C-alpha cells in the first residue's frame, strides 16, 4: 500500500492561511431594509401556505373521523348478524338433540 504524504494533502485543502473578506461583507442600509421586507413577505407567504395546509389537514382529519365512524357502525352490524346466525344455528342444534 502506498503511503500518503500528509504535508501535501494539507497544502492542497487548506489554501492560504489568511483570508480576505469578499466585497459583499458589508451591506448598505437600503439593501438590508430591502432584504428585511423580502424576508417578511416570504414569511407571510410561508405562513399563509402553512395555514392553508393546516385547514386542508383538518378537513381530511374530519373526513377520516366520519369514515371511521361509518366503518365502526358497519363492523358492529356485521358482528351482530354473525352473533344472531350463531344463536340460530345453536337453537337448531339444541332442537335436534
WOLIN-V209998 format. One record per residue. N is the residue number from 1. RES is the residue in one letter. PSI is psi in whole degrees, -180 to 180 (* if undefined). Layout:
N,RES,PSI
N,RES,PSI
This chain:
1,X,138
2,X,140
3,X,145
4,X,146
5,X,116
6,X,-39
7,X,-40
8,X,-42
9,X,-40
10,X,-42
11,X,-31
12,X,-42
13,X,-30
14,X,-34
15,X,-159
16,X,150
17,X,-38
18,X,126
19,X,140
20,X,140
21,X,146
22,X,172
23,X,-25
24,X,13
25,X,-34
26,X,127
27,X,148
28,X,163
29,X,-36
30,X,-41
31,X,-38
32,X,-42
33,X,-43
34,X,-39
35,X,-40
36,X,-43
37,X,-35
38,X,-41
39,X,-32
40,X,-44
41,X,-36
42,X,-43
43,X,-39
44,X,-42
45,X,-41
46,X,-41
47,X,-44
48,X,-42
49,X,-41
50,X,-37
51,X,-40
52,X,-43
53,X,-40
54,X,-44
55,X,-42
56,X,-45
57,X,-37
58,X,-42
59,X,-39
60,X,-39
61,X,-44
62,X,-41
63,X,-42
64,X,-35
65,X,-44
66,X,-36
67,X,-43
68,X,-41
69,X,-43
70,X,-41
71,X,-38
72,X,-37
73,X,-42
74,X,-41
75,X,-45
76,X,-42
77,X,-41
78,X,-43
79,X,-42
80,X,-40
81,X,-42
82,X,-43
83,X,-41
84,X,-44
85,X,-41
86,X,-40
87,X,-40
88,X,-44
89,X,-40
90,X,-40
91,X,-38
92,X,-44
93,X,-40
94,X,-34
95,X,-32
96,X,-27
97,X,*
